[in-house]
Amino acid sequence: MSQPPPQQGGPGEPEGFGAPFEPQPGRYGAPVPPLHQPQPGPYGQPSQPPYGYPQPPTVPHGHPGPPPSSPPDGPGGGRSRGRVAALVAAVLAGVLVIGTGVWFAAGGDGADDGKPVAKESGASKKPGPQVTPAAGADELNKGRKDGEAKVRWVEKNGVDLPQGGARVYGPWLTGDIVAKAMYRTASGHSAEDGARKWSLRLPADVCAAPTLPSPDGKVVIALRADTSDGAPCDRLQMIDLATGKAGWTATVERTGMQDGLSHIVMAINGDVVTVGRTTLTDAYRISDGKHLWGTLPGTCQPYGLTSGDIALAAVDCRKRPSDDDVGDEEVRRIDPATGRTVWTYKVKKGWKVDRFYSVDPPVVSLRQGELNEKWAIALLNPDGTYRAQPVPGKENFEVQCGEPGENLDDCIGAAADSDTLYLATKPAAGVDGELTNSVVAFDLSTGKSTWKVPAPPAQTLHPMRVENGQVLLYLTPPPTKETPNGGGIMALGPQGGALRPVLRHPASAATAVTGLFEPTIRFVGGRSLISSGYITAETDEEEMDLRTMIAFGD
């Protein structure tokens, strides 16, 4: 197959892309605030479904809240509780900090026998008052009203984690298994009742993982080389999610001093897993661990791919890995098995690829400036040619993603089909003083907005994906304890109109949902799963009793 000529375009281009989006009040580019101000618990999740089949991410994730207090960093490279300094620095940098990508491993899951495993803390924890046990599924269902889905099951942490807490990778869903990885353990749970099906102890901290599993239920995660502080993230471990059995292992070879193996972007495309970082990407076959390709010919190297049926890559064309200046960047569609380029879209000099909001059609978030203070969105045709740029008007938009340097397909707040892009506006205080927002639809051919639908008062809407001609959205519950509804999964048709409930979460579970820290949202087969993305608390007792997953559906 011949390769089409590269396509030139990008913010500020005289023809095609038009003027870049400037970070002015009421427009694109503002720092991302939490979705839920009063409650700790950012929310985020890519636009793939949970309970089962993986899809190419059209982008997803969460409801953030104010972080807890932050003592010094814990062991294993984990962050301090709440990671206040890092979050503040990221906000000052104007980056998108809320979502699935803000978790660092520093804690543990249960052992093979299902019993909690205590681990040495990096610092003493503050003694606290007697903790009232968090309500389980039966208690949360007591106040359930007609038309609301039941809480199927609730999983609690039950593990004494090291100081600093632990990031949770996943959840990955395959068949009837919900799997996750945290600290030095991967575990699988029943999608029906939450019971633990398997647990796999790992030799070192989990430090990176793809957003989606393979179609046949496998995942490859990255581990640190050993348990010492600052150990490189260079060990790969394949896991069969259906059985919990460990498969092949491999060590990612370091190519030089610039190849720090600290910020890893992982993706799965069919039977291929890729490990991207600043200087290059390595690809391995999932079925047997064979190394497929690494450094590609030329000076342009991909540093991250998207998971799913289509592999889009962010590519750096820096002349030398040590160059301080931002090099030319490209978006490429890549054959993941060979590294061969299918098509190329050249980004205007000075701009860099930020995230992929959709892979089919391609919707690319671009950033510019030392503090990432300028933001633009490129709408591309399926062959990589420039199509349009959304016209924001006076609206201020927000898409919630992970931190820079992590997976490129871990956002929520944007979704697209062949004709329309759906974007969430930045939450703002409504007439009652509570935060609310809207969803705006843009014509992909012209970039012009076609309609706007507001969220209910004191709630916010976040596009997840487009399915069967309608956009699916996550609706957050109101932040107050006494609430008439609990949010859930909603839908809008191509013409907008009134919100249609797909799965109503019970109001009796609203407080439990907003208490999940950095959660991810999965929805498939009429059921939803909200999973905490980071486990942290002020005391051991609170930490042990934290809810980590809540499943809804009849």
C-alpha positions in Angstrom: 0.0 0.0 0.0 1.5 3.3 -1.1 1.8 6.0 1.5 -0.1 9.3 0.9 2.0 12.4 1.0 2.3 14.2 4.4 -0.5 16.6 5.2 0.5 20.0 6.5 -1.7 21.9 8.9 -1.9 23.2 12.4 -2.9 26.1 14.6 -2.1 29.4 12.9 -1.9 27.9 9.4 -3.1 30.5 6.9 -5.2 28.0 5.0 -7.2 25.2 6.6 -6.7 25.3 10.4 -7.2 29.0 10.9 -6.2 31.0 13.9 -5.2 29.1 17.1 -7.5 29.0 20.1 -6.1 31.5 22.6 -6.6 30.9 26.3 -8.8 33.9 26.9 -11.6 34.1 29.4 -14.6 32.1 28.2 -12.7 30.2 25.6 -10.6 27.1 25.2 -7.4 26.8 27.2 -8.4 27.4 30.8 -6.9 25.2 33.5 -9.1 22.2 34.4 -11.0 22.5 37.8 -12.5 19.5 39.6 -15.8 18.2 38.5 -17.0 17.9 42.1 -15.7 20.7 44.2 -17.1 19.8 47.7 -16.2 16.1 47.6 -12.8 14.4 47.3 -13.0 12.3 44.2 -11.9 13.3 40.7 -13.7 11.4 38.0 -12.5 10.3 34.7 -12.5 7.5 32.1 -11.8 6.9 28.5 -14.7 6.4 26.1 -14.5 2.7 25.9 -17.2 0.5 27.5 -16.7 -1.4 30.7 -18.0 -4.9 31.3 -16.5 -6.6 28.4 -15.6 -5.7 24.9 -12.9 -3.0 24.2 -13.4 -0.2 21.7 -11.2 2.4 20.3 -11.4 5.3 22.8 -13.3 8.3 21.7 -12.2 9.6 25.1 -13.4 9.4 28.7 -13.2 9.9 32.6 -14.0 11.5 36.0 -15.1 13.7 38.7 -12.2 15.3 40.6 -12.4 16.9 44.0 -10.0 18.7 46.3 -7.0 16.6 47.3 -6.4 15.7 50.9 -3.4 17.0 52.8 0.0 15.8 51.6 2.8 14.5 53.7 6.2 13.6 52.0 6.3 11.1 49.1 6.0 7.5 50.0 8.2 4.6 48.9 8.4 3.2 45.4 8.2 6.5 43.6 4.6 7.1 44.7 3.3 10.6 45.4 2.3 12.1 48.7 -1.3 11.8 49.8 -3.2 14.3 47.8 -0.1 15.3 45.8 -1.0 19.0 46.3 2.3 20.4 45.0 2.1 18.4 41.8 -1.5 19.3 41.2 -0.9 23.0 41.8 2.1 23.0 39.6 0.1 21.3 36.8 -2.7 23.8 37.1 -0.3 26.7 37.0 1.1 25.1 33.8 -2.4 25.2 32.3 -2.5 21.5 31.6 -5.3 19.0 31.9 -4.6 17.3 35.2 -7.8 15.5 36.1 -8.6 12.1 34.9 -7.4 8.5 34.7 -3.8 9.4 34.3 -3.0 11.0 37.7 -2.3 7.8 39.7 1.0 6.6 40.9 1.6 3.2 42.4 2.6 3.1 46.0 0.3 0.6 47.8 -0.8 -3.0 47.6 -3.8 -5.2 47.0 -4.7 -8.3 48.9 -2.7 -11.6 48.8 -3.7 -14.7 46.9 -5.9 -15.9 49.8 -7.9 -12.7 49.7 -6.7 -11.5 53.1 -5.5 -7.9 53.6 -1.7 -7.6 53.5 -0.1 -4.9 55.7 2.9 -3.1 54.3 5.4 -0.9 55.9 4.5 2.7 55.8 6.9 5.3 54.7 5.8 7.6 57.5 3.6 7.4 60.5 -0.1 8.0 60.0 -2.1 10.3 62.1 -4.4 8.6 64.7 -8.0 9.4 64.1 -11.4 8.9 65.6 -13.4 5.7 65.2 -14.4 5.3 61.6 -18.0 4.5 60.8 -17.9 1.7 58.2 -18.8 2.8 54.7 -22.2 1.6 53.5 -22.2 -1.5 51.3 -24.6 -2.4 48.5 -27.5 -3.5 50.6 -27.5 -0.3 52.7 -27.1 1.9 49.6 -30.1 0.1 48.0 -32.4 0.8 50.9 -33.3 4.3 49.6 -33.6 3.2 45.9 -36.6 4.7 44.1 -38.6 3.4 41.1 -36.7 3.8 37.9 -33.3 3.8 39.6 -30.8 0.9 38.9 -29.7 -1.1 41.9 -26.2 -1.1 43.3 -25.0 -4.6 42.3 -21.9 -4.6 44.5 -19.4 -2.5 46.4 -15.7 -3.4 46.8 -13.7 -1.9 49.7 -10.0 -1.5 49.8 -9.2 -3.7 52.8 -5.4 -3.1 52.5 -3.1 -1.1 54.6 -1.1 0.8 52.0 2.3 2.6 52.4 2.3 6.3 53.1 1.3 8.1 49.9 -1.5 5.7 48.8 -1.6 3.8 45.6 -2.7 4.4 42.0 -5.1 1.9 40.5 -4.6 0.8 36.9 -7.6 -0.3 35.0 -10.2 -1.5 35.4 -10.0 -3.8 32.4 -13.1 -5.8 31.5 -13.2 -9.1 29.7 -16.0 -11.6 29.7 -17.3 -11.8 33.3 -14.1 -10.5 34.8 -13.3 -6.9 36.1 -9.5 -6.7 36.6 -7.2 -4.0 38.0 -3.6 -3.6 39.1 -2.3 -1.7 42.2 1.2 -1.5 43.7 2.5 -5.1 43.5 -0.7 -7.0 42.8 -3.1 -7.6 39.9 -6.5 -9.0 40.7 -9.7 -10.1 39.0 -13.3 -9.8 40.3 -16.6 -11.2 39.2 -18.6 -8.6 37.2 -21.8 -10.1 38.6 -21.1 -9.9 42.4 -17.6 -8.4 42.8 -16.2 -11.5 44.4 -12.4 -11.9 43.9 -11.7 -14.6 41.3 -7.9 -14.4 41.3 -4.9 -12.4 42.6 -1.4 -12.2 41.2 1.5 -10.9 43.3 4.1 -8.9 41.3 7.8 -8.5 42.1 7.8 -4.6 41.9 5.5 -1.6 41.6 3.2 -1.3 38.6 4.3 1.9 36.8 2.3 2.0 33.6 -0.5 0.1 31.8 -2.6 0.5 28.6 -6.1 1.9 28.8 -7.7 -1.1 27.1 -7.0 -4.9 27.1 -6.6 -7.0 24.0 -9.7 -8.4 22.3 -9.0 -11.8 23.7 -8.6 -10.6 27.3 -4.9 -10.1 27.8 -3.1 -7.1 29.2 0.6 -6.2 29.4 1.6 -3.9 32.3 4.9 -2.2 33.1 6.8 -2.8 36.4 9.8 -1.1 37.9 13.1 -2.9 37.6 13.2 -3.5 41.3 11.7 -2.1 44.6 14.3 0.7 45.0 13.3 4.4 44.8 13.6 5.7 41.3 14.0 2.3 39.6 13.3 2.5 35.8 9.9 1.5 34.5 11.4 -1.1 32.1 9.9 -4.6 32.9 6.9 -5.9 31.0 4.5 -8.6 32.3 1.7 -10.2 30.3 -1.4 -11.3 32.2 -4.4 -13.4 31.1 -7.3 -11.5 32.7 -9.7 -14.4 32.5 -7.5 -16.7 34.7 -5.0 -14.3 36.4 -2.1 -16.4 35.1 1.2 -14.6 34.4 2.6 -15.0 30.9 5.8 -13.8 29.3 8.1 -11.1 30.7 10.5 -8.8 28.9 12.9 -5.9 29.7 12.7 -2.8 27.6 16.2 -2.0 26.4 17.4 1.5 27.2 18.8 3.2 24.1 20.8 6.0 25.8 21.0 8.5 28.6 17.9 10.4 27.1 15.8 7.2 27.3 14.9 7.6 31.0 12.0 5.2 31.0 10.2 7.3 33.5 7.1 8.5 31.6 5.6 5.6 29.7 2.7 5.6 27.2 1.3 2.2 26.7 -1.4 1.0 24.2 -2.8 -2.2 22.9 -3.9 -2.8 19.3 -5.1 -6.3 18.6 -2.2 -8.6 19.4 0.3 -5.8 19.8 1.4 -3.8 22.8 3.5 -0.6 22.4 5.7 1.1 25.0 6.3 4.7 24.1 8.5 7.3 25.7 10.4 10.5 24.7 12.8 9.0 22.2 11.1 6.0 20.7 8.4 3.3 20.9 8.9 -0.5 21.2 6.3 -2.9 20.1 5.8 -6.5 21.3 3.4 -9.3 20.2 1.1 -10.0 23.1 0.6 -13.7 22.3 4.3 -14.7 22.7 6.2 -11.6 23.7 8.2 -11.3 20.5 9.8 -7.8 20.0 8.3 -6.5 16.7 9.9 -3.1 16.2 11.7 -0.3 17.9 13.5 2.8 16.5 12.0 3.6 13.1 14.1 4.9 10.1 14.6 8.6 10.1 14.6 11.3 12.8 10.8 11.1 13.5 9.9 8.7 16.3 6.4 8.0 17.8 6.3 8.6 21.6 2.8 7.3 22.2 -0.1 5.4 20.5 -3.8 5.0 21.2 -5.4 1.7 22.0 -8.2 0.0 20.0 -8.8 -0.9 16.4 -7.0 2.1 15.0 -3.5 3.1 16.2 -2.9 6.8 16.0 0.6 7.9 17.1 2.0 11.2 18.4 5.4 11.6 16.6 8.4 13.8 17.6 10.6 14.9 14.7 13.3 16.5 16.9 16.7 16.4 15.1 18.5 15.2 18.3 16.9 13.7 21.4 18.7 16.3 23.5 17.2 19.3 21.7 15.5 21.6 24.2 13.4 23.3 21.6 10.0 21.8 20.7 10.6 19.9 17.5 8.2 19.5 14.7 5.4 17.0 15.6 3.2 14.8 13.5 0.1 12.7 13.9 0.4 9.4 12.1 -1.8 6.4 11.6 0.5 3.4 12.1 0.3 -0.3 11.4 1.0 -1.5 15.0 2.5 -4.8 13.9 5.2 -3.3 11.7 5.5 0.4 12.6 4.7 1.3 9.0 3.1 4.7 8.5 -0.3 4.7 6.8 -0.8 8.4 6.7 0.8 11.6 8.2 -0.7 14.9 9.4 2.0 17.5 10.1 1.4 19.8 13.0 2.4 23.4 12.7 5.8 24.1 14.2 5.8 25.1 17.9 2.6 23.0 18.5 2.6 19.6 20.0 0.2 16.7 20.2 -1.6 16.7 23.6 -4.3 14.0 23.4 -6.5 12.1 21.0 -10.2 12.8 21.7 -11.3 10.3 19.0 -9.5 7.9 16.7 -12.3 7.4 14.1 -12.7 10.1 13.0 -9.4 11.5 14.2 -9.9 14.4 16.7 -6.6 15.7 18.0 -5.9 18.1 21.0 -2.9 20.3 20.4 -1.0 22.5 22.9 1.5 25.4 22.5 3.7 27.4 24.9 6.1 26.7 27.8 3.1 26.3 30.1 0.8 24.6 27.5 -1.3 27.8 27.7 -2.6 27.7 24.2 -5.0 25.0 23.1 -6.4 24.0 19.7 -8.4 21.0 18.3 -7.8 19.6 14.9 -10.6 17.7 13.2 -9.2 15.4 10.5 -10.6 13.2 7.8 -10.2 9.4 8.1 -7.1 9.7 5.7 -5.4 12.2 7.9 -6.1 15.3 5.9 -7.3 18.5 7.6 -11.0 18.9 7.9 -11.9 21.7 10.2 -11.3 23.4 13.6 -14.1 23.9 16.2 -15.3 27.5 16.5 -15.6 28.0 20.3 -17.4 31.3 20.3 -17.8 32.6 23.8 -18.0 29.2 25.4 -15.2 27.9 27.7 -14.7 24.2 27.2 -13.1 21.5 29.3 -11.9 18.0 28.5 -10.6 16.0 31.5 -7.4 13.9 30.9 -4.5 12.4 32.7 -1.2 14.1 33.3 1.3 14.9 30.5 3.6 12.0 29.7 1.0 9.4 30.3 -1.6 7.6 28.0 -2.9 9.7 25.2 -6.4 8.2 25.1 -7.5 8.7 28.8 -9.9 11.6 28.5 -13.6 12.3 29.1 -15.6 15.3 28.0 -15.3 14.8 24.3 -16.7 12.3 21.8 -17.2 12.2 18.0 -18.9 10.3 15.2 -18.5 10.8 11.4 -20.5 14.1 11.5 -20.3 15.6 14.9 -18.0 16.5 17.8 -19.5 16.7 21.3 -17.6 18.8 23.9 -18.3 19.6 27.5 -18.2 23.2 28.7 -16.3 24.1 31.8 -18.5 23.9 34.9 -19.6 27.3 36.2 -21.8 28.4 39.1 -25.5 28.3 38.3 -28.3 30.2 39.8 -28.1 28.1 43.0 -24.4 28.7 43.3 -23.6 25.0 42.5 -21.4 24.0 39.5 -23.2 23.0 36.3 -22.2 22.8 32.6 -23.5 22.0 29.1 -22.7 19.8 26.1 -22.1 21.6 22.7 -22.2 19.8 19.3 -20.0 20.9 16.4 -20.3 20.1 12.7 -17.1 18.3 11.8 -17.1 19.7 8.3 -17.4 23.3 9.2 -16.4 23.5 12.9 -19.5 25.5 13.7 -21.6 24.7 16.8 -25.1 23.3 16.0 -26.7 22.9 19.4 -26.2 23.1 23.1 -27.9 21.1 25.9 -27.5 22.1 29.6 -27.0 19.7 32.4 -29.5 19.7 35.3 -28.8 22.2 38.1 -25.9 21.3 40.3 -24.8 18.5 37.9 -22.3 18.2 35.1 -22.4 16.2 31.8 -19.4 14.5 30.2 -19.5 12.9 26.8 -18.1 9.3 26.8 -18.6 7.9 23.3 -21.1 7.7 20.4 -23.0 4.5 20.1 -26.0 3.6 17.9 -26.4 7.1 16.6 -26.5 8.7 20.1 -23.8 10.2 22.3 -23.6 8.6 25.8 -22.7 10.9 28.6 -21.9 10.5 32.3 -24.0 12.7 34.5 -22.5 13.5 37.9 -24.7 13.4 41.0 -25.3 16.7 42.9 -22.7 17.3 45.6 -25.2 17.7 48.4 -26.1 14.9 50.8 -29.8 15.3 50.3 -30.3 15.0 46.6 -33.3 14.1 44.4 -31.2 12.0 41.9 -27.9 10.3 41.7 -26.7 10.9 38.2 -25.9 8.0 35.9 -25.6 7.4 32.1 -27.6 9.6 29.8 -28.0 9.9 26.0 -28.5 12.6 23.4 -29.5 12.2 19.8 -27.8 13.8 16.8 -30.1 16.8 17.1 -29.7 17.3 20.8 -33.0 17.8 22.6 -33.9 16.5 26.0 -31.6 14.2 27.9 -32.7 10.6 27.9 -31.8 8.4 30.9 -30.0 5.2 30.0 -29.1 4.0 33.5 -30.1 6.1 36.5 -27.8 5.7 39.5 -29.8 5.7 42.8 -29.7 9.0 44.7 -29.0 6.9 47.8 -25.6 6.1 46.4 -24.7 9.7 45.4 -22.5 10.4 48.4 -20.7 7.1 47.9 -20.0 8.0 44.2 -18.6 11.4 44.9 -16.4 9.9 47.6 -14.4 7.9 45.0 -11.1 9.5 44.3 -10.1 9.9 40.7 -12.6 7.4 39.5 -13.0 5.9 36.0 -16.4 5.1 34.5 -17.2 2.0 32.4 -20.6 1.4 30.8 -21.5 -1.6 28.7 -24.3 -4.1 28.4 -26.7 -1.9 30.4 -24.5 -1.9 33.4 -22.0 0.7 34.8 -19.0 0.5 36.9 -17.3 3.4 38.8 -13.8 2.5 40.0 -11.5 4.7 42.2 -8.3 5.6 40.4 -6.3 6.4 43.5 -6.5 5.0 47.0 -5.5 7.4 49.7 -6.8 8.5 53.2 -5.7 10.3 56.3 -5.6 7.2 58.6 -5.1 3.5 58.2 -8.7 2.9 59.3 -10.1 5.2 56.7 -7.9 3.8 54.1 -8.9 0.2 54.8 -12.6 1.0 54.6 -12.5 3.1 51.4 -14.8 2.0 48.6 -12.8 1.2 45.5 -15.5 0.0 43.0 -19.3 0.4 42.8 -21.3 -1.5 40.2 -24.8 -0.5 39.0 -27.4 -2.3 36.9 -30.3 -4.7 37.1 
